[in-house]
């Protein structure tokens, strides 16, 4: 599991149990649980991806 490191260091590693995909209809990134395949969350703004989540 990814963790936020000491102050100023940032994130160490990626969130391995999640992926993200760009929706063709509304051009927003959608976060997907890799184990179950369920959609978890969608970005409110267009064009920005989730930080620390693998691209699919």
Protein Blocks (a to p, Z undefined) as FASTA:
>chain_A
ZZdddehklpedjdfkbccdddfklopacdddfklopafbdcfbghiacehiacZZ
